Amino acid sequence: MNDKPHIEQVFPASAIAGGELQIRGEGFCYNGAERPRVRFGGVEASLVVGSDRYVVARVPEGAISCEVTVGGSDHWSNSAPVEIGLVIAENMHPVANPAIDKDGNIYVTFSGSRGQKVPVSIYRIDTNYNVKPFLSEIMNPTGLAFDGNNFLYISSRHDGNIYRASAGGTVAVFAEGMGVATGIAFDEEQFLYVGDRSGTIFKIAPDRQIFVFATLEPSISAYHLAFGPEGFLYVTGPTTSSYDCVYRISRAGEVTKFFRGLGRPQGMAFDAEQNLYVAASHAGRRGIFRITPQAKAELVVSGFGLVGLAFTQGPAAILAGNQSVYHLNWNVRGRPLLKNR
């Protein structure tokens, strides 16, 4: 290695600006004394931890997917690839997953504070990342989901209604009386599930009959819903605990705890290999965590303020932060789309 620093591992290998990456190797401190430096391409990063064999670096603003190096003076390490999420929209206010239609357009909320009327409540981002207003009349939009016919459904935690919007922006009330309606998701039979954060999961049939599907502990902010393997519904909902669960609910409405130990778990999505991805904190780290079917968790995207994600057909992912939306090149494929889409 010619006495040069050497990177053995970068973990995780994906992040957004502000996220923290762990870098392991050797010879990071030149001459055993000089504090190591980290570069993302040509942009220098700030260090959280710096030692000869272990560095934690914060991804700098302006960094793009590149090669990361460690060193100092004229001694720089081998490079290691990292994927950095590209900001495609700013000044948003997502509070859950973005939604993607069959043509690849992305839908994101400007949810606002409770009872706040904003000029545009839902934006559409096309495949060229042009951001355009889509809907304005829905107050406090929260959950977004597409049905098999490419209609967008929106929950409002303000009035407890579920709205249905066409691609042209025509809006109608689909269901009322859903309490503090937050997360929504469709199953394969086109039943819509709605999380009322006061503790109820509703099930709405295609003919709009409403059933109580399950009950959970109330959430302090919202429920987030996603369907996974075998038709089970997975639910997160932050409580007053810092050691929250991902719940798994059977087709019969039986509730079990799939994974415990997350801080403020929020939006979720499944990949084609039946792994669950959730925006949360865990073991002192924040970002997107992958939880295997065997309930093993690993940080896969580092970043602060992430509230949800959705997979594209890229393969890639759209990440929602509390103010920005990111496109991340990622070799992960999401679950197949609903029937008819």
Secondary structure, 3 states (H helix, E strand, C coil): CCCCCEEEEEECCEECCCCEEEEEEECCCHHHCCCCEEEECCEECEEEEECCCEEEEECCCCCCCEEEEEEECCEECCCEEEEECEEEECCCECCCCCEECCCCCEEEEECCCCCCCCCCCEEEECCCCCEEEEECCCCCEEEEEECCCCCEEEEECCCCCEEEECCCCCEEEEECCCCCEEEEEECCCCCEEEEECCCEEEEECCCCCEEEEEECCCCCCCCEEEECHHHCEEEECCCCCCCEEEEEECCCCCEEEEEEEEECCCCEEEECCCCEEEEEEECCEEEEEEECCCCCEEEEEECCCEEEEEECCCCEEEEEECCCEEEEECCCCECCCCCCC
